[in-house]
Amino acid sequence: MLKKIISPLFAFYTVIAFAQQPPQKATDSIIIEPAITATRLSEISISSLHINDSLLKAPAAISILTPGQIQRNDNTNIATILNTLPGVQMQSGAINTNRISIRGIGARTTYGTNKIRAFYGSIPLTTGDSETTIEDIDMEVIGKMEVIKGPLSSLYGAGLGGAILIDPQYATDPGSKAKVSATAGSFGMLKNTVNYGYNTKSGSLNVNYHKLQNDGWRANSSYYREGVTLAGDAFRKENSRLTYFGNYTYMKAYIPSSVNRETFLNNPKAAAPTWAASKGYEQYHTYMGGLAYDWQLAPWLKNSTSVFVNTKKNYEPRPFDILSQNSTGYGGRTQFNGNTKIGSINTQFIAGAEYFKDGYDGGTFENNYQENNGNGTLQGNRLTANEQKRDFVNAFAQLRLELTQKLEFQGGVNYNKTNFELDNTFPADAASSEKYSYDGIWAPQASLLFKPAETATVYASISKGFSLPAIEETLTADGTINPNIKPENGYNIEVGAKAYAFNKKLYTDVALYRMQITDLLVAQRVGDDQYVGVNAGKTLHMGIEASARYVWDISPKWVLVPYAAASVGQYEFKEFINNDVDYSGNDLTGVPATKVNGGLTLSMPLHLYCSADYYYTGTTPINDANTVYNSSYNLLNAKAGWKYNTKFGLSLTIAAGINNITNTRYAGMVLVNATGVNGAAPRYYYPGLPVNYYGNAGVSYLF
């Protein structure tokens, strides 16, 4: 199937490469949806982590989301936006229950997201136990989001699936700007946001407060979150500046958990019986902050150095126990970017290092909800207490050689050394202290990029990636360190092409990849919703991704911007024996082989616009034996609005939208390899939202 698709796609790129128009001037503005401000697409800049500065010239599969694209839905759930990207799937059982996978990596994670690194500015959102949470960042304060697909460990370290880089929103308009907005929707959803920005020649400030609450459409699923975000820069000069950012979040969300097939089909509003009876929830306070200083050391050399700290206080009553944790992380990163010549060859390089340390102290308590007269959680005696610490060092380097005007080479390497320790302090008769470290991991990367035309590139790359086990995956059933657990690792081979065409009104990209993962980490159930990790085999991830975006000037006041994206893959167990059962050759659990997205934005007279997004997700195996599959499904969302900017600095916006217009019944998230306890049916399904409505309004004033 893949061969039939590959040939015509590359033939299409050959035609585009030789049908280019001259590149437009650098002043062409990027299209910001839904308020379209230009009728052509400009080259998009990418993160300074890369040695290149533009999407077109980066020899990697990268997707960019602008603020307009991020806010094209209801501004509450980032999953609807990430799922428009090829190769990316964000399953969402609730606002606080998500799993992100890229090219099938991370799809078998039991709860949450790992094997993908994420950053907010220079602050890692990925904790020392390998868990990544991006849904706490308010969508209205994201300046840009960059999704790197596949391992580029020489840039960002561990992360087999890739990385998600989130830019904070900075004040850019001169003077002061104040904005308030409100969104209301189905199931008691209400969000209020207040923002203030200030920008001068020497610095800027942007502060944002948001509050989001939702009654939930399922039993035991109400949600509440509020937060404050700060971002800006100071001491801004021609060759240097200091940037700062911070975020505080408080969140309390009740957990309905997954349900069995009968409940999913007949009563999807129900919560899992034990979670409903215990009124299980999670509650936490998080703080994070960072400083970054960028300066030009010499005409050919610049440096960026950042430091960060984050803390989290978490309390999570579950049917089987109550988890209480306090965690703190801190670290720093320094990166040198330079350019020089090796003989007659123009050369750019990146070199630097990153240090990260975090840990937590906490433990578990009895949950005596069955003795609480139907009032839910009741904390009982302490069951365990422990302290965990992890630290790692990444050293990295990247080199770019412009061999000819049309051909360039890039090579890089990352070295990672990770140590961790565990102290069990309760119960006293089981107290222990253990330390462990992994052997140093080298992760090289090399690529060739060819430019057949000024606005087209073709590349080929090979890179090694690795993912460190979460601390929970390194433990045995009795809570001690298992020294036999190894990091997952694999090589990714990729070819791709990117091009602008038709006077830069069309942008397309395509990538083909093949990755084989060894030392696959598998979660084995040891109790009700409790798992341990084992290395159990190899998986194959192979596929093709393609996307396109086009600007169509229907008339001077009517502009249509359609887009399309598709992922077709082959994901399977190459060698996989678990609990003496051989699953080799089976489809990889939790990954749909096909994913198709499409949509449009239409800008109309009188400052009106409308947008629509279509999602298709293919059938998904949800157990390793491939005896149970989640059905394929189609979703359709739409939004319409009005945006008006006056000559006096006042801007008004009004919009309304519908999600899941066809009221499709689908699983927004699945629990892979679920098993029934005490004879109960397995709880595979997190029912997705039925048809739901929302409206929002906002006003801003520049003064």
N, C-alpha and C positions, 0 to 999 in steps of 0.2 A: 504493500500500500504506500509506504513512504517513497519508494523509488518512482512510482507513478506521479507523485506530487513534485518531487525534487526537480526533474528535468524541465518541465514547463516554467517553473518559477525562475530558474536560472536563465532560461532563454528570455524571459520577460525582463530580467535585470540587464541582459546584454543590450536589448533594445533601448532601455532607459539610459544606460550609460552613454550611448552615442546620440541621444536626442536631447541633450541638456541645453538649456538656455544659459546665457552668462549669469553668474551669481549676482544677486541683488546687493545693493549697498548695505553697509553695516547698520544703517539707520532704520531699516525695515523692522517693525515691531513684531513681537511674537503674538500670535493669536491667544487671547485670554478669553476662554469661554465662561459663562454664556454671553458676556458682552464682547462682541467681536470688534477689535480695534484696527484690523488690517485685513487686506485681501490676499495676502501671501504668507507663507511660512518662513520664518527666519531660522538660521542655525541656532541650536539651543546649547547653552553652556552647561558644563557638568561639574561635578564636585572637584575641589582642589586636591582631593586624594589621588586623582588620576594625573598621569603625566601629560595627557592631552587636555585641551580646554573646550572641545566641542564634541557633541554626540556623534557627528558624522565621522570624525577622525579616530574615535576610540575603537580598538579592535576587540570589542566585547559586545554582548547582547545587553543593552541598557534601555530601560523604559523611563520616561520622564513624565511626571504629572505636575501641571501648573496649578496655581491657586484656583483658577476658574474651573478646571477639570475636577479638582478635589471637592469643590463646593457645588457640583452640578446636581447633587441629590439633596438630602434633608439635613446635612451637616452634623449628623449624629453617629453614623456607622461607616467607618472607613472601608469595610468589606465590599460595599457596592461599587466603590471606586477601584480598589485594587483588582477586583475580578474582571475589570474591562481589559486588563493587560494579558497578552499571550504568555503562557507558561507559568502564570501565577494563579494560585487558588487560595482564597481566604475563607475557610468554613467558619460560620458564625452560628453558634447555638444560642447566644444571647450577646448583648453588648460587651459583657465581661467574659464570655466563654468563646474563644476563638483559636483557630489553628491555621497558620500560614504555611503553605508548601510552595516551593519553586522547583519546577521540573520533577515533581514527585518526591523531592527531598523533604523530609519532615512530615510526610503524610501519615506515617505510622505512629507518630507521637501520640501518647495516650491522651494527655491534656495539655493545652497551651501550644506554644511555638518554640522549637529549638532547631539547631543546625542552620540557622540563619542569623547573621549579625545585624544589628540595627543601631543607628546613632541619631541623636537629636543634637544638631550642631556637632560639637566634638565630644559630647557626653554619650557613652555607651548605654543603650537601652537594654542590651543583653547583659544579664547578671553573670556572676561567677559560676552559677550552677547551670549556665547555658540557656536559661529561659529568656525569651524576648516578648515584651509587651509594648505595643505601639498604640493601642486603642485608648490609652489615657491622655494622649496628646490631643487637645482640642483642634478639630479640623480647620477652624477659622483663624488659627495662628500658625499655619504651616505655609512657609514661603514657597517651598517646592519639595517634591518627593522624587527621589531617584532610586530605581530598583535595578540592581545588578544581578543578572541571572547566570548562575554557574560560579565556580570557585575562582576568585582572584586573590588568593591568600597573600600574594606579595604586596597587596594594597591594604587589606583590612583584617588579615589574620584568619582565625578559624571561622568556618561557615561553608559547609559543602554545597548548600543550596544557593548561596549568594548573600547579598546584603541589601538593606534598606537604609538610605540616607535621607534624613529629614532636615530641611533647612528651617530654622526659626524665621518668623516674619519680622522684618525690621521696618521701621518708619522710613519712607522714601520721599514723601511729599515735603516740600519746604514748609517750615512753620509747624503749626499744631493741627492735629486732626482728631476729632472725637467721633465715635460711632457706637450706636446701640442697635441691637437686633433681637428678634424673638421668633421662635419657631414653635408651633403647636401641631399635634397630630393625634392619630389614633392611639387607643390604649393609654390615654393619660400622658402622652409624651409632651413635655414642655422644656424648652431650652431658652435661656436668656444670656445674652453676651454684651459686655461693655468693654470698649477698647479706646485707648488714648495713645496717640503717637506724636512725637516731637522730633524734628530733624533740623540741624543747623550745619554749618560748614565744618564744625569741629567734632560733632557727635550726634547721636540719636538715642531715642528712648521709645520703646513700645511696650505697653503694659495691657494685659487682657485678663478680664474675669469672666468665667462662664459657670453656669449652673444647669445641669441636665437631670431631669427626673422622668420616670416612666413607671406606670402601674404594672406594665407587663401584660402580655396576652395569655400567658400560661399561669397556672397556679404557682404560687411561691416564686414569682419572677420580677418583683418590683426592683427598681434600680434608682440610685441617687448618686450624683457626682458633682463636685464643684472644684474649681481650681483657679489658680492665678499663674500667669506666665509673663515673664519679663525678658526682653531681649533688646540689645542696643550696642552701640559702640561709643568709644571715647578716645580723646587724644588723637583724633583723626588728622593725619598729615599725608603728604604726597607719597611717602615711602613707608608708612607704618600706621597701625591702628590697633586698639585694644577692643575686643568684642566681649560681651558678657551676656549670659542668659541663665535663666533659672525657672523652675516650675514647682509648684506645690499642688498636690491632688489629694482630695479626700473622696473615698468611694465606699459605698455599702450596697451590695447587690445580693438579693436572695437567689438561690440556685434551684431550678426545677430538675436539673440533670436530664439524663437520657431515659427513653421509654422503650418498651418492647414493640414489636410490629403490630400487634392487635391494638394497643393503645394509640400508636402512631396513626393507624388508619381510622379508628373509630372515636377516639377521644383525645386529640392532640393537645388540647389545653391542659390536660392533667400533668402533674409533676410525678416523678418517680415516688412510689409510696413512702420509702424511708426518708427521702429528702423532704417530702411534704410533712410527714409526722414530726420530724426534728426541726422543721423550719430552718433548714441549713442555709447559710449565707457566707459571704466573705466581706471583710471590712478592713480597709487599710488607709494609712496616711503615708504619702511619699513626698520626699523633698529631693531636688537635684539642682545643681548649679555648676557653672563652669566659667573659666576665663580663657581667652585665647589671644595671643599677641602675634601679629604678623608684621614682619619688617624686612626691608631690603638691605642685606648686608653689603652687597656690591652690585654693580650693574648686571652681573651674570649669576647672582646668587641671592635667594631669599629664604627666610625661615618662618615657620609657623609652629608655635609651641602652645600647648593647652594643658590645663589642669582641671579636674572635676571632682565632685563628691556627690554621692547620693545615699539616701537612707530610706528605709521602709519599715513600718510597723504594721504587722499583719495579724489578723485574728479570724480564724475560719472554722466555725462549728460544722462538722460533718456527721453523718449518721453513725459512723464507726468510731470517731474520736473528735477532739477539738484541737486544732493546730494553732499554736501561737509562736510567732517569730519576730525578731528584731534584726534587721540586716543593715550593714553599712558597707559602702564601696568607695574607693577613691583611686586615683591614678593620674597619669599624664602621658602626653604624646608630643614628640618633637619631629618635625619633618623639614628637610632641606630640599629645595627645588633649585636646580641650576641648569645653565646651558653653556656649552662650550663647543670646541671643534676638535675632532680627532683627525688630523690631517685636513682633508677638504670636506669631511663629513660633519654636517650639523648634528649636534648631540645634546639631548636633554636627559636629566637624571633626577631621581628622587631617592633619598636615603633618610632613614630615621629609625626610631624605636618607640615602643609603647609599653608602659607598665600598668598593670591593673591588679588590684587586691580587693577582695571583699570577703565577707563572712557573715554568719548570723549565729545568734544564740536563741534557743527556744526549745520547744518540746510539745508533747501531746498530753491531753487530759481525757478522762472519761466523759462521754456525753450521755447523761442520764435522762434523755428526753422522754423515755417511756415511763418515767416516774414523775413527770411534771404536769400531770392532769391536762394533757393536750395543749400546753403552752409552749411546746417546742424545746429548744436547747436548754440544758441545765448542766453547768460545769460540775464535774465530780473530781475524783482524786487524780493526781498526776500519774501519768503512765511512763513518760520518758522525758529526759532532758539531755540536750547535747549542744555542742558548739562545733561549727564547721567553718573552715577558712580555706580560701583558694587564692593563689596569686600566679600570674604568668607574665612573661616578658616576650614581646614580639620585636624582632629586629628585621628590617625590610629594606629592599633596594630595588629600583626599577631603572632601566636604561632604554632610551629611544634613539635609534640611529636612522637619519634620513639618508638612505643609501643612494637614492636618485630622487629626481623631482616627483616621481610617481610611486616609488617603493620605499617602505620603511620597515625596520625591524624593532621589536621590543622584547626585552628579556628582564626577568625579575626573580627574586627569591625572598622567602620569608622563613625565619627561624623562630620556633615557639618552644618555650620551656615552661611547663606547668607543674606546680606543686600544690598539694592540699593536705589538710589534716582534719581529724575528727576526734572529738572528746565526748564520750558518753559519760554523763555525770549522775544519771538517775535511771533505774534504781541503783542503789549503792553497790549491791552485790554483783552488778553487771558493768560497773564502771571500767572504762578503758580509754586509752589514748593511743592514736595511730597516726602515722605520717606516711605519705606516699607521693611519688613523683613519676611522671611519664618520661620516657626517653625523649630527648630533643627531637622535634619534627621539622624537617626541611621541606618546604613547599615551593618548587620552582614554577616558572611560567614563561612561555615564549610565544611570539606571534609575528606574522608578516601581514602588512597592510598594503594593498595596491590601489592606486587612484586612477581609474581609466578615464575620468573626467573630473572637472573642478567640483562637481556636485554629486559625485558617486564614489563609493569605496567598497572594496571587497577584502575580506580578511580571513586568515586561518590561524588558529591558536591551539595550544595544548597547555594545560595547567593542572597542578595537583591541588586538591583540597582536603581538608580534614575537619572533623567535628569532635570536640571533646565531650565525653559523657557528662550528663548532669550528675550532680553529687548523688542523687537518689539512685541513679543507675549504677553507681560504683559500690553500692551497699548490698550486703547479703540480707536474707529475710530476718536475721536477728539483729541487724543494724550495724554490723562491723564492715570494714572495708574489704572488698573483694579485689585482690591484687591481679586477678586474671582478666579484668575488664580492660579493653584496649580502645583507643579512639578509632572512630570510623575514618576511612580515607579512600580516595579514588582519584583517577585521572580523567579529565574532561577533554575531549577532542572536539573542536568546533570550527565550522566555516560559516561565514555570513556575508551579507551585503546590505548596504544602505544607500539611498539615493533620493535626491530632489529632482523633480521633473516639471515640465510645462510651466516655465517661468516661476518655479518654486511654489506652485500651487499644490503639488502632490509630494508627500513624503512616504516612502515605503522602506521597510526593512524585513529581512528574512534571516533565520539562523537555523543551522542543522547541528545537532550535538550528539555525542555518545559518551556516556560516563558509566564506569563500572565501580561499584562501591564494595569494598572488602571490610571484614570485621563488623558486619552489620549488627547494630544494637537492637535487641528485641526486648520488649516488655513482657515479662511473664507474670501472670496473676498469682498472688500468694494469699489473697483474701478479698473481701468485698471492697472493690475499688482500690486495691493495693497491689503494687507491682514491684518487681525487681528486674534489673537489666542483665542480659547475657549477650555475648557475641556469637552469632549463629549462622553466618554465611555471607553470600554475595548477592548483589542486585544489579540489574542492568537498567539504565535510563537512557533512552534513545528517542529522538523525536525531531520535529520541525516546528518552528514558530514563525508566524508572519503577521505583519500589521501594515495598515495604510491609512493615511488621513489626507483629505482633499478639500481645497477651498474653491467653491463654485460661485462666481459672481453672477447671480441670476439677473440682477439689475443694480443700479447704484444703491438702492436701499434694501435689497433682498440678497442675503448671502447665506449659502448653505454649506455646512461643514460636516460631511459624513466621515465615519471611520469604520474600520473592520479589523478584527484580530482573530487569529485561530491558532490552536495548538493541537497537533496530532502526534501521539507518542506510543512507544512500546516500552512498557515498564514491567519487569518480571523478575522473579527470583532465579538467579543462575545456579546457585548452590545454597540450599537452605534446609537444614535439619533442625527441628525444634521439638524437644521432648520425644525424641526418637521417631518423629514423623517427618518424612521427606516431602517438602513442598517445592522442590526444584522444578522449574518450568512453569510454575503457576504465575498468574498475574499478581503484580505487587499490590498489596492491600492499601486501600484508601486513595488510590489515584485513578481518576477518569482518563481513559485513553484519548478522548476527544473533548475539546472545549472551544466554543465559538462565541464571539461577541461582535456586536455591531451597534451603531447608533448614529445620531445626527444632532446638530444644533442649527437652528434656523433663526437668523437675525432679520427682523421685519421693520417696516416703518413704524413711527410713533413710539420708538424705543422698546418695542416688544420683542420677545424671543421665546422659543420653545425648544425642548430637547427630549430625546428618547434614547433608551438603552435596552438592548436585547441580550439575553444570556442563555446559552445552551450548555448544559453539562451532561456528558455521556454517562453510561452505566459505570458504577464503581464497585469493585470487589471490597467487601467489608470483613471478610475473614480469610485467613491464610489458605484454607482449604478450597477457596473459591466456590463454596456451596451457597453463599449468600451474597447478593449484589444489591446495591442501592439503585433504584430505577433512574433513568435519565429524566431530565426535566427542562422546561423552558420558562423563563421569567421575562417580564416586560415592565419597564418603569418609564414614566413620562413626567415632564415638568414644563410649566409655562410661567412667564413672568414679564415684568416691566422694570426697566432701570432708566433713571433720568438724572442727568448731571446738569445743574444750573450754572450760570456764569458767576455766581456769587459763592462758590465753594460748597454748595449744598447738593447732596446726592440722595436719591430716594430709590428703594427697591421693594418690590412686592412680587411674591411668587407662590405657586401652589403646585403640588405634585401628587402622583399616585404611584405606589410601588406594588408589584405583583398584581398588575391589572387583571389578569385572567384568574386570579384567586387559585393558583396552582398549589396543590398539596405536595410538599417536598421536604427533604431533610436538609436543614441548613448546615448541619454538622453531623458526623457519624462517629461513634465510638468503635474503633476497629477491634476485632477479636473479642468482643464482649462475650461473657459467659454468664449463665444464670447461677444464682446462689440458692442453695436449698431447694433445687427443683424448679426455680422460677425461669421464665423465658428470658433469653439474653436481651439486654437493653441497648440496642444499636443506635437508636434514632433520636436526634434533637430536632423536633419539628420546626420548620422555617415559618416566618411570618406570613399570615394570609394577607389578602388585599388590605392596604392601609393608606391613609391619606395624611397630608401635612400641608401647612401653609406657613410662610415666613414673611417678615417685613423688617426693613432696616432703614436707618437714616444716618448719614454722616455729614460732618461739617468741617471744612478746611478753613482755618483762620490764622 
